[in-house]
Amino acid sequence: MTQPAGVAAPIATFFAAVGFAALAICGFGFTSLVTDTDVIAAPGLGQGAGIAAMLLAAAAFAGAEYGAVRRGRYPAAVWVMIATVAGYLAGIVLGGVLTGADAALALGAAGTFSLSWFALVLAVTAAAASWAGIALGRTRARRPEWPWERSDEDE
């Protein structure tokens, strides 16, 4: 019997990226509720910075995760986490500047975010989702089958 090929890297990356975005947004919501603070606490920065930050973080996650899934090594989740946090911080600055905010305000907001609980939530969700994506790519499981669905060559 041949060994199943496992989940393709693009599919595992897609599922991990969607899971990351959902976990990060949920984590930000609960952290904001518990700490009674805004995710990006900078008056005058606007919503564009948060939107751009999450989009860049998700793009950085997907790009780094694709390589990690292809390699199939769990320690690569650390590099995915670092790339994701860096993408989020760059997104705060870029989104703030593109929406017309002062560059110093955007840099200050990125610095404040990097020292907040939200940065920890982002890092943990990125690492967890990355690990799950790598595990999905490494698995050799097949879909469940009834005994009568198996072909003769499986036995």
C-alpha positions in Angstrom: 0.0 0.0 0.0 1.4 3.4 -0.9 1.6 6.2 1.6 -0.9 9.1 1.1 0.7 12.3 -0.2 -0.8 14.5 2.6 -2.3 17.9 2.3 -0.8 20.2 -0.4 1.2 23.2 0.8 -1.1 25.9 -0.7 -4.1 24.3 0.9 -2.5 23.9 4.3 -1.3 27.5 4.1 -4.8 28.8 3.1 -6.4 27.0 6.1 -3.7 28.2 8.5 -4.0 31.8 7.2 -7.8 31.9 7.6 -7.4 30.4 11.1 -4.8 32.9 12.0 -6.9 35.9 10.9 -9.9 34.6 12.8 -7.9 33.8 16.0 -6.2 37.2 15.9 -9.4 39.2 15.4 -11.1 37.2 18.2 -8.1 37.6 20.5 -7.9 41.3 19.9 -11.6 41.6 20.7 -11.3 39.7 24.0 -8.1 41.5 25.0 -9.7 44.8 24.3 -12.7 43.8 26.4 -10.6 42.6 29.3 -8.1 45.5 29.3 -10.6 48.1 28.3 -8.2 49.6 25.7 -8.2 50.0 22.0 -6.0 47.7 19.8 -4.4 50.8 18.3 -4.7 53.5 20.9 -3.8 56.6 18.9 -6.3 59.3 18.5 -6.3 60.7 15.0 -4.9 57.6 13.4 -8.2 56.2 12.1 -9.3 52.8 11.1 -7.1 52.6 8.0 -4.1 51.7 10.1 -5.8 48.7 11.7 -7.1 47.5 8.4 -3.8 47.8 6.7 -2.0 46.2 9.6 -4.2 43.1 9.6 -4.0 42.8 5.9 -0.2 43.0 5.9 0.0 40.7 8.9 -2.1 38.1 7.1 -0.1 38.5 3.9 3.2 38.1 5.8 1.8 35.1 7.6 0.7 33.4 4.4 4.0 34.1 2.7 6.1 32.8 5.5 3.7 29.9 6.3 3.9 28.6 2.7 7.7 28.1 3.1 7.3 26.6 6.5 4.7 24.1 5.4 6.8 23.1 2.4 9.8 22.5 4.7 7.6 20.7 7.3 9.7 21.7 10.3 7.9 22.9 13.4 10.6 25.4 14.6 9.7 27.4 11.4 6.6 28.6 13.3 8.9 31.0 15.2 10.0 32.7 12.0 6.4 32.9 10.8 5.4 34.5 14.1 8.2 37.1 13.7 7.3 37.9 10.1 3.6 38.3 11.1 4.3 40.7 14.0 6.7 42.7 11.8 4.0 42.8 9.0 1.5 44.1 11.5 3.8 46.8 12.8 4.6 47.9 9.3 0.9 47.9 8.5 0.2 50.3 11.3 2.8 52.7 10.0 1.9 52.3 6.4 -1.8 52.5 6.9 -1.5 55.5 9.1 0.6 57.4 6.7 -1.6 56.4 3.7 -4.7 57.7 5.5 -3.2 61.1 6.1 -1.9 60.8 9.6 1.4 62.1 10.7 4.3 59.7 10.3 5.4 60.3 13.9 2.0 59.5 15.2 1.9 56.2 13.2 5.4 55.2 14.4 4.4 56.0 18.0 1.2 53.9 17.6 3.3 51.0 16.3 5.7 51.3 19.2 2.8 51.4 21.7 1.3 48.4 20.1 4.5 46.4 20.2 4.7 46.9 24.0 1.0 46.0 24.6 -0.9 42.8 25.3 -2.2 42.9 21.8 1.3 42.2 20.4 1.5 39.1 22.6 -1.9 37.9 21.4 -0.8 38.4 17.8 2.4 36.5 18.3 0.7 33.6 20.1 -2.0 33.3 17.5 0.5 33.4 14.7 2.7 30.8 16.3 -0.3 28.5 17.0 -1.8 28.8 13.6 1.5 28.3 12.0 2.1 25.2 14.0 -1.3 23.9 13.0 -0.6 24.6 9.3 2.7 22.8 9.4 1.0 19.8 11.2 -1.7 19.8 8.5 1.0 19.7 5.8 2.9 16.9 7.5 -0.1 14.7 8.1 -0.4 11.6 5.9 -4.0 10.9 7.0 -6.7 10.0 4.5 -10.4 10.7 4.6 -12.4 8.2 6.6 -13.9 5.3 4.6 -16.4 2.6 5.2 -15.0 -0.9 4.8 -16.9 -1.4 1.6 -15.5 1.8 0.1 -11.9 0.6 0.2 -10.4 -0.7 -3.0 -8.8 -4.1 -3.2 -5.3 -2.7 -3.5 -5.6 -1.1 0.0 -5.7 -4.5 1.7 
